[in-house]
């Protein structure tokens, strides 16, 4: 009978049972068909994890100083005189401090730092803490609250010292992010060549979108991004700002010679954070144009631009001619935003169709002639909007099929038992159209529709909308099935790091935008890459967290990518009323379909 191995035996013999399980990073795992189904599963396969050094001796612990060192003091003696050793914290700076080790007998003292000092003497733990709190959306006030409630200290750092940390951090993060962007451009070139059977290419397809720190069009800060179509990675971002704190402090001396001299140096030294002039709504246009112009720094040009049509960005790019007069930049539409136009137009139609009606009391009131039961209710508008979007998505490879599918939904809801109009509906027993399924079974003689057709006045009112949204000029830009979903996901990630509800500076927005872009491209290991370039050591706990986070992200993305999950989400969206936001008609700079003139 084999000898039973106990725990001590395993420790001494190095048994396999005692060895830690090796965790393989997501990008090095063997992939299968399920993982390839999600964008995250395809993206998080870079070698960035291998570039981050794992220091196995690095770890932090929170201790009760008095409890621990009063006990240690009873266990050690001075090696010189055998006297009693005492421990005391001193020279405190943020979370860092010195431990004064003294002998009561010979009075010798030694000072041990509680954390490594890096970059001109700053405590590593302070730099790490400031970065982590910053990406959690918390600034100096949040750091102070944490330190106070944890009984570390009444505050973290002085404001000037903290600002120095943030400025240094911002520059390093920007440098790392730009390096990651260059890697993404190379990957996008390779995938573009593979998708189009080319040996090499420098002409890429990108999707662009803008987002603002404050809702509406009075925001001081805006972020715009360009994301590669085939890689799904951020290729470039641009932060626009209307505000500079230093300039604000001089606003009472604008006419003085002192100000003119200061402002000249301020601008020449590239210290001014206000890099945008004009309305906030124009930030996206200016930023996208700027990124198009500097794409040649990476040796590429953007041939196809996927936009939402809500902003005059494409027109601005054409006017700027970033690559000269002879280079044509094509416009592609985001299907999701095109779908949104249908809902917006139908809701606007209902609102503007109000007519004067006399009540029983003789009062004249306005009532919506096209709304209400049996007409364009909120549920019916959502249904027509979803069907319009599905008609484009399911037939994005053919303009003619898109057009036929769009009109199929129109005539489907115009059909009555006496006048069925289902010629454009898909045929066969698997058709979504119940009349066509009955026709496939030769059972249309006594067929009765399970729904009530829209009234004739509603059909006549919505027909021009269908004609407008099924024009060849619009559908041609939808061929290929492009979306801006990646840009919108990036936007959400940016404002998680710098919440819109909390005021901030352009530097804070820059940190949020560059960190979010790095994490969007490379996963949680991008956090570690930023910290490593800040000279912050990475221990095993941080690596394990990054692996687990990326694994969870891939698993969640794979689950969402399954057909069953997609169908369930579509049904939930269809059931929601007023799911699509109406356009803000007051703005001439931004709104659904405003760029359709191009």
N, C-alpha and C positions, 0 to 999 in steps of 0.2 A: 504494500500500500504506500503510495507516494506521501512524502512528508508534507504536512500542512504548513503553508507559508504564512507567517504572521506579518504584521505591519513593520516591525523592526527588521525582519529578514529582507523584506522588499526594499526598505530604505538602504540597507547595507549592500545588497546584491545588485541593485539597479534593475529589478524586475520590470518587465513591460507593464505590469499592473500599476507600477508606481510612477510611470512616466506621464508627463502632462500631454493631453491631447493636442495635436498640432492643428491649428486653425488656419485654413487656407484662405487668403484674401479672395473676394468675389471675382476680381478680374483674372485670377489664375486658375479658377475652377473649370472643370470640363463642362462645356455648355451642352444643353439639349434643346429640343424644339420649343419647349415651354419658355425657357429663359430668353430665347431669341424673339419671343413674341412681344416683349416690352422694350420701350426706348431705353429705360434705365439699365436693363439687362444687357443691351448692346453697347451702351456708353461706358459703363464702369468696368472697362477691361484694360485700362492703361497701366503703365509701370510706375505710377507716382508713389505707390506704397513702398516700392523698393528703394526710392530715393530718400525716404525718411528714416533716419537712423533710430534704432530702438535701443535705448540705454537700459539694460536689464537691472541696473542698480538704482535707477531713478524712480522715486516715489515720494509722495507727500502724505503726511498724517496730521490730524488735528489732535492735540493733547492738552490736558489740564496741566499747565506748567508747574504750579505749586505741588500738586499731587505727585507728579512724576519725579521731579528733581529733589523734593524733600525725601522721597524714598531712596533715590540714587545716592543722596548725600550720606546716608547711613551705611552704604555698602562700599564706599571708596575712601581711600586715604591719600594724602599728599605723598608722592614718591620721593620727595626730597627730605621732609622732616616727619613724615607719618602723621601730619596734623589733619584736622577735620576740614573737609572740602565743602564749600557752599556755592550755590548757583543763583544767579540773579540776571534778569533781563534788563538790558540797557540800550541806549542809542537806537531807539525805536523809529522806524520809518515805514509807514504803511503796515503791511503784514510781515515785513522783515525786521529783524532786530539782532543784537549781539547777545550772546550768553556769556556773562562774566563768571569765570571759574576761579575762585579765590581760596587760599589756604588761611585759616584763622590763626595758625601758629607762625608761619614764616612770612605771611603777608604777600606772597607771590600771587599774581593774577594773570590769567590768560583770557583772551576774547575769541569766542567761536561764533562765526556768522550763522544765523538760522537758515540762510539760503545763499546760493552762489550769487556773486556779483558779476554783472555783465555790462558791457557798453557804458563806459564812463562811470562805473560804480553803482548802477541801479540794481536793486535786488531782483533776481529772476522771478521770485514769487509775486512781486508787485506787478511786473510787466505781464506775466501770465494772467494774473487776476484781472487786470485792466482789460486785456484782450477778450477773455472769456465773458466777462460782464458786458462788454461792448457788443459782442455777437449775440448776446441774449437780449439786447435792446435796452441795456441799462448803462447809464453814464456815472458821473462822479456822485450824484445824489444817491443812486442805487448802491454804489460801493460803500458810501458812508453809512447807509441804513444797514447793510449787511454786517459791516464791521461793528457797528454799535450794538445791534441785537445779538450778535454772536460773542459779545464781550471781548472783541479783539482790541478795539480802541474806539474813541468817540468819533473819529473820522478816518478816512483812508489816506489821502494825500492832499496837499495844498493844491488849489486850482492851477496856479502856474506850472507846478511840477506835473500834474495830471495832463495838462494841455501839451506839455513837452512829450510825454509818453505817446499821446494820441497822434501828434504830428509825425513823430518818428515811425510809429506803427503804420500810419497811412501810406507813407512813402514806400516802405518795405512791401506792404500788401499790394500796392499798385504794381511794383516791379515783378513780383511773383505772378500776379494775375496776367500781366502782359506776356510773360513767358509761357503761361498756360494757353493763352490765346494763339500764340505762334504755333504751339503744338497742334491746337485744334484746326488751324488753317491747313497745315500739312495733311492732317487726317481727312479734312473735308475735300481737299484736292484728290487724294487717293480714292475716296469713296465716290466722288463725282466721276472720275475716270472709269472706275469699275461699273458704275450704273449705266454709263453711256458708251461702254466698249471703246474707250480711248486709251492710248498709251500714257498721255499726260495732258493736263489742261490747266489753264490759269483763269478760266472763266467759271464763276461759281453762282449758285442760286442761294439767296439768303432771304430770311423773313425778318422784318423790322417792326418794332413797336416802341411806343413811348409811354412812360408812366410818371406821375407827379406825386410829390410828397404830400400835397394838400389837394383834396377833392375840389373840383371846379377849375377855374382858370385864373386863380390869383396866387398860385403856388410860387414860392421863391426858388424851388429846386425841382429839377426833372431829370429822369434817367431814360436813355434810349439804348436799345440793344440790336445787334444783328446776329442771327443764329443760322448756322449752316443747315441746309435742307436735308442732306444725306447723313451727316454725323449727328445732328441734333445738339451740337455744342456751340457755346457762345464764341463768336469770332472777334467781337469788338463791342465795347460799350462806351458811351459818352455821357458825362454828367454836366448839366447846365445849371447855372446859378445866377440869380438876379441880386444876390446879397453878398456883401463883404463887410464883415464886422469892423475891420480897420477903417474902411472908407466911411462907415456910419459914424464913427467917433469924430470925424473931421467935417461933418456936414454943416456945422455952424461957422466954419472958416473957409468956405468954398471960394470966396472972392479974394482971399489973401495970397500974397506971394509965397508965404511959408507953405501953404497947401499945395500950390502948383509945383514947388520944388519937391515936396514930399511925395506927391502923387506920381510925378515922373519917375522917381526912384522906385516907388511901390510897384508900378507897372513894369518897368524895365527889369526888375528883379523877379518878375513873375510871382509876386506875393499877393496880387489881387485875386480874390475868389469869385468875383462877379465876371463871368465870361459870356453873358447873354444880355442883349439889348432888345427890348420890344415885349410884346405880350407873352405870357407864359404858354399860351397855346401854340406858339411858333417854336417852342423849344425842340419839339420832336423833329420838325422840318429841318432846322439848322443842324441838329445833332446828326441826323441820318446823312445829310449832305456832307458834313465834315468827315464822317466815317467812310463814306464812299471815296472821298478824295484821298484819304490816307491808306486805303487798302493796297495801293501800289507799294507801300513800305514792306508788305508781306509778299510782294510779287504776284498779286492776284487782282482781278477785276470782277465786279459783280454784274453779271449779265442779266439775271432775272431777280426781280424784287417782289417778294410776297408781302402785300400790304392789306390793310383792312378797309381802305376806302373812306375811313372816318376823318382823315386829315389830308391836307394838300401836300403830303410828303413826296409822292411820285412826281407831281408837277414841279416841286422844288428841285428834285434830283435832275429832271430833264433840263430845267433852266440852267442849272449849274454846269452841266456838261463835264462831269468829273474826269472823263476819259477822252474828251475831244468830240468834235461834231460827228465824226464818222462812226463812233461806237454807239450802238443802239442798246438801250436798257429796256427790257421788257417788263411789263406789269403783270403780276399774277395775284388773284384774289384769294383771301382767306375764306374758305367755305363757311365757317362759323359766322363770320361777320356778314356775309352775303345773306345767309339764312335770317339773321337778325333784322335785315332790312324789310323782309316780308312782314314780320310782326309789327315793326314800327309803322310801316305804311298802313296796315289794316287798322291799327289802333288810332292813328291819326284820322283815318277815314271816318271811323265811328264818332270821334269827337267833333269833327267838323260837319257832320251830317245832321246836326240838331236843327229842328224846325220849331216854329212857334205853334203851340197847340193850346186850344182853349179848354179849360177844365169845366167841371160841372158848376163851379162857383162863378164862372165867367172870367176867371183869371187866365192870363196868357203866360204860359211857361214854355221853356225849351226842352224838347224831348229828342232823344237820339232815334232817328228814324231807321237806322240800320243796325242798332243794337237791341239787346233784349232776347227773350226766349224765342227759339226757332230761327234766330238771325246770327249776327256776329257777336256771340258771347265771348267772354275771356277764354273759355275752354275751347271754343271753336277756332278762335284766332291762334291759340297755341297749337292746336292740331294741324291747321293749315300751314303754320310756320314750320313745324317739325317735318311734315310731309314734303314741303318745298326743299328743305335741307337734305332730306333723304334722297330725293330725286336727283340732286346734284352729286351727292357722295357716292351713290350706287352706280352712277353712270358717268363718272368724271373722266373716263377715257374717250368719250364721244360727245361732241356738241349736239348732234342730232338726237341722240338718245336722252340727253339731259332735257332738251326742249320738249320732247314727247312725254317724258315722265312728269315734267312740271304740269303740262296741260292735262295729263291724265288725271291728276288730283283735282284740277279745276272742274273738268267735265264730270268727274265721279260724283262730286257734291252738287252738281247741277242736274243730275239724273233723277227722273221720276219713274214710277211704274209704267206710265203711259209713254214716256219718252226717255228710254235708257240711252245714255251717251258714254258707253264704256269702250269705244273702239280703240282708244289709246292705252287702256289699262292692260297690264301684262296678261297674256293668255295662259291657259292650262289649269289643271286641277290644283296646282301649288300657288296660284296667283293670290295676292293680297285682296283682290277684288272679288267679292262674293258673287257678283253677276257673271264674271268670267269663269269662276269655278262651276257655277250652274251651267254655263254654256258648254264647258268641257264635258259635263255629264248629260248634255242634251235635255236640260230641265229648266228652260227659260220661259216656257209658255205661261206657266202660272207663277212666275217668280215675283216675289214681293220684297222690296228693299227693307232692310232692318233699321234704316235711319230715315229721317225726313230731309228731303233736299232743301237747299237754301232757296229762299224766295227769289223771284225773278228780279226784283229791284236790287237785291243784294248781289246777285250774279252780274247784273249790268254794271254795278258800282265797282266791283272788285276786278272786273275783266281788264280795265286799263292798267291796273297794278300788275297783273300777271303778264300783260304784254310788255310792260316796261322791264320787269325783272326776268324776262326770258329772251331779251335781245341777244343777238349773236355777239355783239361787242362785249357784253358782260359775261356770257357763258364761255366765250373763248378764253377769257382770263381765268376761268375756273377749271379748264381742262388740265388734268394732272392731279387734282384733289389736294391742293395745298392748304395748310392751316398755320395759324399763329399760336397754336396751343403752347408750344415751347416758350415763346416770349411771355405769354401770360403767366405761365408757371414760374418763370424767372422773376417776374414783377412781384408776385406774391412772396417769394423768398426774400427779396430785397427789403420789403416793408415788414417782414417778420424780424429782421435784424435792426431796422430803424423804423419803429412803428409810426404810422401817420398821426397817431394821437399824441405823440410826444414831440415837442419842438427840438430842432437840431440845427447844426451848421452844415455847410457844404462838405467839410472834412468828414463828418459822421456819415453823410449820405454816400460819399466816395468809398469809405470803408465798407459800408453795407453792400454797395453795388459790386465792388470787386470781390469781396468775400463770397457773396451769393453766386457770382459768376463762376468762381473757382469750384465751389461745392457743387453747383449745377453740372459742371463739366466732369469733375473727377470724383465726386462723392466726398464722404467725411474725411478721407485722407488729405484733402486739400487744406482742411483746418490745420493738420499737423505740418503740412508743407509751409504754410504761412508762419507758424510758430517756430519751426526750425530755422527759417531765414531770419527770424527775430532773435536768434541765438538762445532759444528756449529749448531745453532738453526734453525729449519725448521718452517716457518710460513705457513699460509693458501695459499698464492700465489704459493709457491713451490709445495705444495700438489696438488693444482688444475692443475698446469702445468703438473705434472707427470701423473695424471689421464687422462687428455686430450691427452697427447702424447701416452700413452699405448692404449687408445681407438682408436686413429687414426692408430696406428701400426696394431692392430688387424683387423680393418675394411679394411685396405689396403691389408693385407695378405689374408683375406677372399675373397676379390674381385679377387686377383691374382690366388687364388686356384680354382675358378670356371672353369668348363670345357670350356666354351666359351672363357675365357681369355687365357687358356692354348693353345687352338687351334690357336687363333690369334697370340700368341707369336711364336708358332712353325712355322706358315706360314711366319712371318716376318723374322725369322732366316734363313729359307730356301731360301728366296729371296736375302738375303745379300751375296755378293760375298766376298771371302777371309775372311770369318768370323772366321775361325779356324787358329790359329797361327801355323806356321811350327816349327818343333823342332830345337833346337840348337844342331847340330851334333858335335860341337866342344867339348862338355862336356861329360866326361865319368861318371860323378857323378849324373847327372840329365837329364832326357829326356824321351819322351813317350815310354813306353814299356821296359825301361832299366832293370827293375826288373823282367822280364818275365822268367828269368832262374830258378826262385824259384818254 
